[in-house]
Amino acid sequence: MPTDRKIAVVLKGYPRLSETFIAQELLGLEKAGHDLVLIALRRPTDGKRHPVHDEIRADVHYLPEYLHEEPLRVLKALVRSLPKAGFWQALGPFSKDLARDPTRNRFRRFGQALVLASEWPGDPGWLHAHFIHTPASVTAYASMIAGTPWTCSAHAKDIWTSPDWELSEKLARARWTVTCTRTGYEHLQSLTSQKARVHLSYHGLDLQRFPHFEGAHSIRDGSDRAEPVRIVSVGRAVGKKGYDVLLRALALLPPELHWRFEHIGAGELTGKLKILGDELGISDRIAWKGALDQTDVLAHYRTSDIFALACRVTADGDRDGLPNVLVEASSQRLACVSTAISGVPELLIDGENGRVVPSEDPQALSLALEELIRNPARRAQLGAAAEQRVRTQFDHHSSIDQLTKLFANEWKLA
């Protein structure tokens, strides 16, 4: 049960279009009675906001993104922190971390923690980090300096691109950690002896924002040039999303099939992907929509025939957890095609409620797409099964209830 203890939630950036699952959780916690203040390490770079961002009441406090940009603020924080016993207690772990990670980023994390502990916006009684890499580092140092307990939500990239020594030590320092896929959960549990402090908690979906689609998806089958099958994907144009694989799969489709692909999202690889589309001879069938808000995304789910996402593990270990867009698309009875990476098979079971193919295999992905393009009845069958699974097992209220109980149990012990 919520108490009057305020929670400071430390985020890498806020607000972010690509992190609707975090915004949804923040709003859910507020509706459950929790008092929040948001601490962001970066200012927003997106030109748009989702409606959910405007519903969150919590104040937002921004730390210096780069210490050299606000030197007086950092210096004041250092001076205020020097008399605190917690500052000297934090120096030991920071020095140990710095010896293993001698980077400017490590200094920046400690400097941001000094500012956080010095300014202490909202006078919180608890710290909670979203992502176990940079935000958790800042949170852990601030926790030691201020003497305030902290917890953590771990997701995907932050788990798989962090060294095991750092994950292990953060798991030991945090009062508990939740993560959103079974693969991530099992990996984190393998790195700590205190396994009961690691919890699996699927984000789920706010089904009020994604209500049941009363309409019907089309019966287009790719045979009519004037009515091409509509394939959509939502995601940042970054390596782990596998859009180069998806484009190659589309190029392998039989020439007599008529289809159109729409990509929603921004990202650093957009330019290269457009060039690849030209090279593959399919650019005239592709629309690059850029970043859209949640309302527009929902409309695209409802007017499309297939959702496709070719998740992969990149060379540095980065990967998706369970992409929220797959849950969103499934909630609208949209047949989904994806790859057997991380938490995707925890939502989609190949042949039962979607198609799941091996990663890095354009041929397999193309064959799955061809099957669904040609067979609208099959799309309808898989889409209906996917929606049923989402509405029975991926309601975000379960995650909010779980987090509320975890906070309540700790506050009883504090």
Stockholm file with secondary structure:
# STOCKHOLM 1.0

chainA/1-414         MPTDRKIAVVLKGYPRLSETFIAQELLGLEKAGHDLVLIALRRPTDGKRHPVHDEIRADVHYLPEYLHEEPLRVLKALVRSLPKAGFWQALGPFSKDLARDPTRNRFRRFGQALVLASEWPGDPGWLHAHFIHTPASVTAYASMIAGTPWTCSAHAKDIWTSPDWELSEKLARARWTVTCTRTGYEHLQSLTSQKARVHLSYHGLDLQRFPHFEGAHSIRDGSDRAEPVRIVSVGRAVGKKGYDVLLRALALLPPELHWRFEHIGAGELTGKLKILGDELGISDRIAWKGALDQTDVLAHYRTSDIFALACRVTADGDRDGLPNVLVEASSQRLACVSTAISGVPELLIDGENGRVVPSEDPQALSLALEELIRNPARRAQLGAAAEQRVRTQFDHHSSIDQLTKLFANEWKLA
#=GR chainA/1-414 SS CCCSCCEEEEEEESSCGGGHHHHHHHHHHHHTTCCEEEEEEECCCCSCCCHHHHHCCCEEEECCSSGGGSHHHHHHHHHHHTTCHHHHHHHHHHHHHHHHSCSHHHHHHHHHHHHHHHHCTTCCSEEEEESTTHHHHHHHHHHHHHTCCEEEEECSHHHHTSCHHHHHHHHHHSSCEEESSHHHHHHHHTTCSCGGGEEECCCCBCTTTSCCCCSCCCCCCSCCTTSCEEEEEESCSSGGGCHHHHHHHHHTSCTTCCEEEEEECCCTTHHHHHHHHHHHTCGGGEEEEECCCHHHHHHHHHHCSEEECCCCCCTTSCCCSSCHHHHHHHHTTCEEEEESCTTHHHHCCBTTTBEEECTTCHHHHHHHHHHHHHCHHHHHHHHHHHHHHHHHHCBHHHHHHHHHHHHHHHHHHC
#=GC SS_cons         CCCSCCEEEEEEESSCGGGHHHHHHHHHHHHTTCCEEEEEEECCCCSCCCHHHHHCCCEEEECCSSGGGSHHHHHHHHHHHTTCHHHHHHHHHHHHHHHHSCSHHHHHHHHHHHHHHHHCTTCCSEEEEESTTHHHHHHHHHHHHHTCCEEEEECSHHHHTSCHHHHHHHHHHSSCEEESSHHHHHHHHTTCSCGGGEEECCCCBCTTTSCCCCSCCCCCCSCCTTSCEEEEEESCSSGGGCHHHHHHHHHTSCTTCCEEEEEECCCTTHHHHHHHHHHHTCGGGEEEEECCCHHHHHHHHHHCSEEECCCCCCTTSCCCSSCHHHHHHHHTTCEEEEESCTTHHHHCCBTTTBEEECTTCHHHHHHHHHHHHHCHHHHHHHHHHHHHHHHHHCBHHHHHHHHHHHHHHHHHHC
//
